[in-house]
Amino acid sequence: MHRLPAPLVIALAIVTLAAAPACSGGGSASPTAAPAGAATVDATASVAASPAAQGSPTPAIAAAVLATSDLPAGWVGGRLQQPQITTNACDATFDTLASKGRWRAVFINGQAGLFESVAAYAPGDAQRAVEQVRSAFASCQQWSRVLNNNRLATYTWSKLDNVAPPADETLAYTVHIAITPPRSEGTDEFVVVRRGNVVMIFSHLTAGAGDAAATKALIEKADRKVAAVAGSY
């Protein structure tokens, strides 16, 4: 059995909580309470569990998402407690456009976690999906939310360089998560890659300061699978 430490469970909230967080443009943040039953990762999945995946994929999109066989030893599939996942940051929800096919998966490796979403869009919508993410992060540098256990999670982002592969569009951020009380910290290395009409959202979660080298290696493998099917759309 694998259980993520508290910072990683909270870190994954950046891509799984349905509640929009409160934004701060540099001053104090006004936290917004997350609703009961918001989507989270059940990190108690047994090592025999298959990766959690959901959506309405075409065969090509299903093939584009990482599987445990693509990952280094130690990664196992997690389970999602809720059937719906939204993505949000800085008081804005993104990736809300209707897609032609979509698949998502979660993986766990001790104190690390991965979240991946791959979606194919109608012409023009993939660019709009990426712009939603870019605009959301550009709207603030820091935001906070109150967790169900009344702990305060504060998210602060910076640009993440030399990780995203060359593609039609790439976005890469390091999101530092600080949770109090008591003080605990985690890092979400959050990458978006667009190839034609296909968009991949990738989140690598670690305790402490993060691991950009590991993120780069994982992203390169994930991107190869996306690039192999992008021409189908």
C-alpha positions in Angstrom: 0.0 0.0 0.0 1.2 3.5 -0.8 0.1 6.7 0.9 1.1 10.1 -0.3 2.3 12.5 2.5 0.0 15.4 3.2 1.9 17.9 1.0 1.3 15.8 -2.1 -2.3 15.1 -1.4 -2.8 18.9 -1.2 -0.5 19.6 -4.1 -2.7 17.5 -6.4 -5.6 19.8 -5.4 -4.2 22.3 -8.0 -5.5 20.0 -10.7 -8.3 18.1 -9.0 -10.3 20.3 -6.7 -13.5 21.6 -8.3 -13.6 24.8 -6.2 -12.0 27.8 -7.7 -9.2 29.1 -5.4 -8.9 32.7 -4.2 -6.3 34.9 -6.0 -3.8 37.3 -4.6 -2.0 39.8 -6.8 0.8 40.2 -4.3 -1.2 41.1 -1.2 -2.9 38.8 1.2 -5.0 36.0 -0.2 -8.6 35.5 0.6 -9.0 31.7 1.0 -12.1 29.9 -0.4 -13.2 26.8 1.4 -13.1 23.6 -0.7 -16.5 21.8 -0.8 -17.1 18.5 0.9 -16.5 15.7 -1.5 -14.2 17.6 -3.9 -12.2 15.3 -6.1 -9.0 14.1 -4.5 -6.6 11.2 -5.0 -7.1 8.1 -3.0 -3.5 7.4 -2.3 -4.2 4.0 -0.6 -4.4 2.1 -3.9 -2.7 -1.3 -3.7 0.4 -2.0 -5.9 -1.8 -4.3 -8.0 -4.3 -1.5 -8.8 -4.4 -0.4 -12.4 -3.9 3.3 -13.2 -7.0 5.5 -12.6 -8.2 6.7 -16.0 -11.4 8.4 -17.0 -12.9 10.3 -19.9 -14.3 9.5 -23.3 -11.3 8.5 -25.3 -10.8 7.5 -28.9 -8.4 4.6 -29.3 -5.6 7.1 -30.2 -6.2 9.2 -27.1 -6.2 6.2 -24.9 -2.9 5.1 -26.4 -1.4 8.6 -25.8 -1.7 8.5 -22.0 1.1 7.0 -19.9 0.6 3.5 -18.4 2.6 2.0 -15.5 4.6 0.0 -18.1 5.9 3.4 -19.4 7.2 4.5 -16.0 10.3 3.6 -14.0 10.1 1.0 -11.4 8.1 2.0 -8.3 5.2 3.8 -10.0 1.7 2.3 -9.4 -1.8 3.4 -10.5 -3.9 5.5 -8.1 -7.6 5.8 -7.9 -9.8 8.9 -8.3 -12.6 9.2 -5.8 -14.7 11.4 -8.1 -15.6 10.8 -11.7 -15.1 14.5 -12.6 -11.8 16.5 -12.6 -11.5 20.2 -13.3 -8.3 22.2 -13.4 -7.9 25.6 -11.9 -5.4 28.2 -10.6 -5.5 31.8 -9.6 -9.3 31.9 -9.3 -9.8 30.6 -12.8 -10.9 27.2 -14.0 -9.4 26.1 -17.3 -9.6 23.2 -19.8 -13.4 23.6 -19.9 -13.8 23.3 -23.6 -15.7 20.3 -25.1 -13.2 17.8 -26.5 -13.4 15.1 -29.2 -11.7 12.6 -26.8 -10.1 12.8 -23.4 -8.3 10.5 -21.0 -6.8 11.1 -17.6 -4.6 9.0 -15.2 -3.0 9.2 -11.8 0.2 7.4 -10.6 1.9 7.2 -7.2 5.4 6.4 -6.2 6.1 6.7 -2.5 6.3 10.4 -1.9 5.7 11.4 -5.5 2.6 11.6 -7.7 1.7 12.1 -11.4 -1.4 13.4 -12.9 -1.8 13.4 -16.7 -4.7 14.5 -19.0 -4.6 14.2 -22.8 -7.5 15.7 -24.9 -8.1 16.2 -28.6 -10.1 19.2 -29.7 -11.8 20.6 -32.8 -9.6 23.0 -34.8 -8.9 26.2 -32.8 -10.1 24.8 -29.5 -6.7 23.4 -28.5 -5.2 26.9 -28.7 -8.0 28.2 -26.7 -7.5 25.5 -24.0 -3.8 26.5 -23.7 -4.7 30.1 -23.5 -7.0 29.4 -20.6 -4.1 28.0 -18.7 -1.8 30.8 -19.6 -4.3 33.5 -18.7 -5.1 31.7 -15.4 -1.5 31.7 -14.2 -0.9 35.2 -15.5 -3.7 36.6 -13.4 -1.9 36.2 -10.1 1.4 35.0 -8.5 -0.1 33.5 -5.4 -3.5 32.1 -4.2 -4.8 30.2 -1.2 -7.6 27.9 -0.1 -8.8 26.5 3.1 -8.8 22.7 3.2 -11.5 20.6 4.7 -9.4 20.1 7.8 -9.1 23.9 8.3 -5.5 23.9 7.2 -4.4 26.8 4.9 -2.7 25.8 1.6 -0.9 28.7 -0.2 0.3 28.2 -3.8 3.0 30.4 -5.3 4.2 29.8 -8.9 7.3 30.6 -11.0 8.3 29.7 -14.5 9.9 26.3 -15.0 12.6 26.4 -17.7 14.2 23.7 -19.8 11.6 21.0 -19.0 8.9 21.2 -21.6 9.8 19.6 -25.0 9.6 21.6 -28.3 6.1 21.6 -29.6 3.5 24.0 -31.1 2.9 25.5 -27.6 4.4 24.7 -24.2 3.8 26.1 -20.7 5.8 25.1 -17.6 5.4 26.2 -14.0 6.8 25.3 -10.6 4.0 25.7 -8.0 5.3 25.8 -4.4 2.7 24.6 -1.9 2.9 25.6 1.8 0.4 24.2 4.2 -0.2 25.4 7.8 -0.6 24.4 10.6 1.8 22.7 11.1 4.1 23.8 8.3 4.6 21.4 5.5 5.7 22.0 1.9 5.5 20.4 -1.5 6.1 21.2 -5.2 3.9 20.7 -8.3 5.9 20.9 -11.6 3.0 21.6 -13.9 3.5 21.4 -17.7 1.2 21.9 -20.7 2.1 20.7 -24.2 0.1 21.3 -27.4 0.7 19.4 -30.5 -1.7 20.4 -33.2 -5.2 19.8 -31.8 -4.0 17.6 -28.9 -3.2 19.1 -25.5 -1.5 17.3 -22.6 -1.6 18.6 -19.0 1.0 17.0 -16.8 1.6 17.4 -13.1 4.6 16.0 -11.2 4.2 16.2 -7.4 6.9 15.9 -4.9 7.6 16.7 -1.3 10.1 19.6 -0.7 11.7 21.5 -3.5 10.7 19.3 -6.5 12.8 17.3 -9.0 13.0 19.1 -12.4 15.3 16.4 -13.9 12.8 13.7 -13.1 10.0 15.8 -14.5 11.9 16.4 -17.7 12.4 12.7 -18.2 8.8 11.8 -17.5 7.5 14.6 -19.7 9.7 13.5 -22.6 8.3 10.0 -22.4 4.7 11.3 -22.2 5.3 13.7 -25.1 6.5 11.0 -27.4 3.2 9.2 -26.9 1.2 12.4 -27.6 3.3 13.2 -30.7 2.7 9.7 -32.1 -1.1 10.3 -32.2 -1.4 14.1 -32.7 -1.5 13.7 -36.5 -4.7 11.7 -36.1 -6.5 14.9 -35.2 
